[in-house]
């Protein structure tokens, strides 16, 4: 992941974003041409060749809300603050930006309906909770963010209402000011300098300057893991729902390639069973793009509970007539492929030495 641009002061977080190429789908899969971050960006922070133009960024965070694999980090949305907030188990949560409210976020555009639902959900035997958003100034500050928050809040509340979970509420007044432990007075600074050393004091004075992505997808999957049976049947349009047609050849590539393990595969000697967990799915589309027979589809709405997708028998090898699991669209098992190779090129020298 690249560091912050050279023009960005170490002492002051300016507006910019970075892309973690180890996570980004476009940097890791040749068939993928994900444009979610580009399509949602109101300031057109990419040129015609899809190169990022970080100096156009205003830290709205909409790209963070759209990225299915948490590959984008935005200045002003510290990962440490997100992690700290997730450790809070009880009571309501307040969200506000640092410009009009007392929050520690540059903007609230990084939130999406899936995040809001997970934040309000039951956790560790604690009851569901309400989430308060202070966003009354968003429309005059960043209209695109205001529309995004309204749409995502509406979808989240529709989902939560079905399960008697918490709600996403609009707060009319700013929440109480957060006591920022990074801001200390002169006496506290020198006490810290003496007791814990210069490096600790520097970290206290200058909070997180090297921005990191917010680990949202992995966290959401953990919140819902093991709770799928509590969901009632009913249509929803927040979490992606998969279907697999009868064209499936039981290669299992969709389960192997899923970056969040939302697709599971169970094998027997003769068949493969695929299942999908919508609550862990981010809708990245890797399974759709890489299915060798175009059998996978992402539906815009459906039941949020875990679903058995298909049980498909393994094909028979056209050479030996034995059952095998294909790695693609080949019609011959691996053993027969190797025998055919030996017939053409001769035996493998290494195998002859054994």
C-alpha positions in Angstrom: 0.0 0.0 0.0 1.4 3.4 -1.0 2.1 6.0 1.7 0.6 9.4 1.8 1.5 11.9 -1.0 4.6 14.1 -0.4 2.6 17.2 -0.3 0.6 16.0 2.7 2.0 17.3 5.9 2.9 14.8 8.6 1.2 17.0 11.2 -2.1 17.8 9.4 -4.4 15.3 7.7 -5.2 16.8 4.3 -7.9 15.4 2.0 -6.6 12.5 -0.1 -7.1 8.7 -0.5 -4.9 5.7 -1.1 -5.6 2.3 -2.6 -4.3 -0.9 -1.1 -3.2 -2.8 -4.2 -2.9 -6.0 -2.2 -6.7 -5.9 -1.7 -8.0 -4.1 -4.8 -9.8 -6.5 -7.1 -8.4 -4.7 -10.2 -4.8 -5.3 -9.2 -5.3 -9.0 -8.4 -7.7 -10.5 -11.0 -7.3 -10.1 -14.7 -11.0 -10.6 -15.5 -12.1 -8.0 -13.0 -12.9 -4.4 -14.0 -14.5 -3.1 -10.8 -15.6 0.6 -11.1 -17.6 1.0 -7.9 -15.3 3.5 -6.4 -15.1 5.5 -9.6 -18.8 5.5 -10.3 -19.8 6.8 -6.9 -17.1 9.5 -6.6 -18.7 12.9 -7.0 -15.4 14.7 -7.6 -14.1 12.4 -10.4 -10.9 11.4 -8.7 -9.8 9.2 -11.5 -8.7 10.2 -15.0 -9.7 8.5 -18.3 -7.0 5.8 -17.7 -8.3 5.0 -14.3 -5.3 6.6 -12.5 -6.2 8.1 -9.1 -6.2 11.8 -8.8 -5.7 12.1 -5.1 -5.5 15.9 -5.1 -9.2 16.2 -6.1 -10.3 14.2 -3.0 -12.4 16.0 -0.3 -12.5 13.0 2.1 -16.2 12.3 1.6 -15.6 8.6 2.0 -18.1 7.4 -0.6 -15.5 5.3 -2.2 -15.0 3.5 1.1 -18.7 2.8 1.3 -18.7 1.3 -2.2 -15.5 -0.8 -2.1 -16.4 -4.5 -1.5 -13.0 -5.5 -0.3 -12.0 -2.6 1.9 -9.1 -1.6 -0.4 -9.5 2.2 0.0 -8.3 4.4 2.8 -9.4 8.0 3.2 -7.6 10.7 5.2 -9.7 11.8 8.1 -11.3 8.4 8.6 -8.8 6.7 11.0 -8.8 3.0 11.2 -7.9 3.2 14.9 -11.1 5.1 15.6 -13.2 2.5 13.7 -11.6 -0.4 15.6 -12.1 1.4 19.0 -15.8 2.0 18.2 -16.3 -1.7 17.3 -15.1 -2.7 20.7 -18.1 -0.8 22.3 -20.6 -3.5 23.0 -23.3 -1.6 24.9 -25.4 1.5 24.4 -26.2 3.6 21.4 -23.6 4.9 18.9 -23.4 8.5 17.7 -22.0 9.5 14.3 -21.2 13.0 13.3 -18.5 14.6 11.2 -15.8 16.8 12.6 -16.9 19.9 10.6 -20.4 20.3 12.0 -20.4 17.9 14.8 -18.1 16.5 17.5 -17.2 13.3 15.7 -13.8 12.1 14.6 -14.7 11.5 11.0 -14.0 13.8 8.1 -17.4 12.9 6.6 -20.1 10.2 7.1 -20.1 9.1 3.5 -18.0 6.0 4.4 -21.1 4.3 6.0 -23.4 2.0 4.1 -26.6 0.1 4.9 -24.7 -3.1 5.6 -22.4 -1.3 8.1 -25.4 0.3 9.9 -27.3 -3.0 10.2 -24.2 -4.7 11.6 -23.6 -1.9 14.1 -27.2 -2.2 15.3 -27.3 -6.0 15.4 -27.2 -8.2 18.5 -23.6 -8.9 19.7 -22.2 -11.1 22.4 -25.6 -11.5 24.2 -26.1 -7.7 24.2 -29.4 -6.4 22.9 -29.6 -4.5 19.6 -29.0 -0.8 19.8 -29.9 2.4 18.0 -27.5 4.3 15.9 -27.7 8.1 15.8 -26.6 10.1 12.8 -26.1 13.8 13.0 -26.3 14.7 9.3 -28.5 17.7 9.1 -25.8 19.8 7.5 -24.8 17.2 4.9 -27.1 18.6 2.2 -25.6 22.0 2.3 -22.0 20.7 2.6 -22.0 17.6 0.3 -25.3 16.9 -1.4 -24.1 13.6 -2.8 -23.2 12.4 0.7 -26.6 13.5 2.0 -28.4 11.5 -0.7 -26.2 8.5 0.0 -26.9 8.6 3.8 -30.6 9.0 3.3 -30.8 6.0 0.9 -28.6 3.8 3.1 -30.4 4.7 6.3 -33.8 3.9 4.7 -32.6 0.5 3.5 -31.0 -0.3 6.9 -34.2 0.6 8.8 -36.4 -1.5 6.5 -34.1 -4.5 7.2 -33.8 -3.9 11.0 -37.6 -3.4 11.4 -38.3 -6.9 10.1 -36.2 -8.4 12.9 -37.0 -6.1 15.8 -33.4 -5.0 15.9 -32.1 -1.4 16.6 -32.9 1.5 14.4 -30.9 4.2 12.6 -32.1 7.5 13.9 -31.6 11.1 12.7 -30.1 13.3 15.4 -31.2 16.9 15.5 -28.4 18.2 17.7 -24.8 17.4 17.6 -23.7 14.6 20.1 -21.6 15.5 23.1 -18.0 16.4 22.2 -15.6 13.4 22.3 -12.8 13.8 24.7 -9.9 13.4 22.3 -7.1 11.8 24.2 -4.7 12.9 21.4 -5.0 16.5 22.4 -3.2 17.3 25.6 -2.2 20.4 27.5 1.4 21.5 28.0 1.8 20.0 31.4 0.4 16.6 30.2 2.7 16.7 27.2 5.9 17.0 29.3 4.6 14.4 31.8 4.2 12.0 28.8 7.6 13.0 27.4 9.3 12.2 30.7 7.4 9.0 31.6 7.0 7.3 28.2 9.6 8.8 26.0 9.8 11.0 22.9 8.2 8.5 20.4 5.1 8.0 22.6 4.7 11.7 23.0 5.0 12.3 19.3 2.2 9.7 18.7 0.0 11.5 21.2 0.5 14.9 19.5 0.3 13.7 16.0 -2.4 11.0 15.6 -2.6 8.5 12.8 -1.1 10.2 9.8 -0.6 7.1 7.6 -4.1 6.2 6.7 -5.3 2.6 6.5 -8.5 1.0 5.1 -11.3 0.4 7.5 -11.7 -3.4 8.0 -15.5 -3.5 7.5 -16.3 -6.6 5.4 -14.4 -9.0 7.7 -15.9 -7.4 10.8 -19.5 -7.6 9.4 -19.0 -11.3 8.6 -17.9 -11.9 12.2 -20.9 -10.1 13.6 -23.4 -12.3 11.8 -21.4 -15.6 11.9 -23.5 -18.3 13.6 -26.6 -16.0 13.8 -28.1 -16.8 10.4 -30.7 -19.2 11.8 -32.2 -16.3 13.8 -33.2 -14.5 10.6 -36.8 -14.7 9.4 -37.7 -15.5 5.9 -38.4 -12.4 3.9 -37.2 -10.4 1.0 -34.4 -7.8 1.6 -32.1 -5.8 -0.7 -29.1 -4.9 1.4 -27.1 -8.1 1.3 -26.4 -9.7 -2.1 -28.1 -13.0 -2.8 -26.5 -15.6 -5.2 -28.2 -18.1 -7.5 -26.4 -20.9 -9.4 -28.1 -22.4 -12.5 -28.1 -26.1 -13.6 -25.2 -25.2 -16.0 -22.8 -25.6 -13.0 -20.1 -28.1 -13.6 -19.1 -28.5 -9.9 -15.6 -27.1 -10.3 -16.0 -25.1 -7.0 -14.1 -22.1 -8.3 -16.7 -19.7 -6.9 -16.1 -20.9 -3.3 -12.3 -20.9 -3.8 -12.1 -17.4 -5.2 -14.6 -15.7 -2.8 -12.4 -13.2 -0.7 -14.8 -13.3 2.3 -15.7 -17.0 2.3 -19.4 -16.2 1.8 -19.7 -19.2 -0.5 -19.0 -22.6 1.1 -18.3 -25.9 -0.7 -18.9 -29.4 0.8 -17.5 -32.3 -1.2 -18.4 -36.0 -1.3 -16.9 -38.7 -3.5 -19.3 -38.0 -6.3 -20.8 -34.5 -5.8 -20.3 -30.9 -4.6 -22.7 -28.9 -2.5 -22.5 -25.1 -2.6 -24.1 -22.8 -0.1 -24.2 -19.0 0.3 -24.2 -16.7 3.3 -25.7 -13.3 2.2 -24.8 -11.6 5.5 -21.1 -12.1 4.8 -21.3 -11.3 1.1 -20.0 -8.0 -0.3 -21.3 -8.4 -3.8 -17.8 -8.0 -5.3 -18.8 -10.2 -8.3 -15.6 -12.3 -8.5 -17.7 -15.5 -8.5 -19.8 -14.2 -11.4 -16.8 -13.0 -13.5 -14.8 -16.2 -13.0 -17.4 -18.9 -13.4 -16.2 -20.9 -16.5 -19.8 -21.6 -17.6 -21.6 -18.4 -16.5 -23.7 -20.3 -14.0 -23.5 -17.8 -11.1 -25.8 -14.7 -10.7 -26.1 -12.0 -8.1 -29.7 -11.1 -7.4 -30.6 -7.6 -6.2 -32.9 -9.0 -3.4 -33.8 -12.2 -1.6 -33.7 -13.9 1.8 -30.8 -13.0 4.0 -30.6 -16.4 5.7 -28.0 -18.9 4.5 -29.1 -20.7 1.4 -28.2 -24.0 -0.2 -27.4 -23.1 -3.8 -27.0 -26.4 -5.6 -25.8 -30.0 -5.2 -24.1 -31.1 -8.4 -22.6 -34.4 -9.3 -19.1 -34.4 -10.6 -18.7 -35.2 -14.3 -17.3 -38.4 -15.8 -13.9 -38.4 -17.5 -14.2 -38.9 -21.2 -11.1 -41.1 -21.2 -11.5 -43.4 -18.2 -15.2 -42.7 -17.4 -14.3 -42.1 -13.7 -15.7 -39.3 -11.5 -13.5 -36.2 -11.2 -13.8 -32.6 -10.1 -12.9 -30.3 -13.0 -10.7 -27.2 -12.6 -12.3 -25.5 -15.5 -14.2 -26.8 -18.5 -11.9 -29.7 -19.3 -13.5 -33.1 -20.0 -10.6 -35.2 -18.9 -9.4 -36.0 -15.3 -6.0 -35.1 -14.1 -4.6 -38.6 -14.2 -5.7 -39.1 -17.8 -4.3 -35.7 -18.8 -0.9 -36.7 -17.4 -1.0 -40.0 -19.2 -1.8 -38.2 -22.4 1.1 -35.9 -21.8 3.5 -38.8 -21.3 2.2 -40.3 -24.6 3.2 -37.1 -26.4 6.3 -35.9 -24.6 7.5 -39.0 -22.8 7.6 -39.7 -19.1 8.5 -37.0 -16.6 12.2 -37.3 -15.8 11.6 -36.6 -12.2 9.1 -39.4 -12.0 11.6 -41.8 -13.6 14.1 -41.1 -10.9 11.8 -42.1 -8.1 
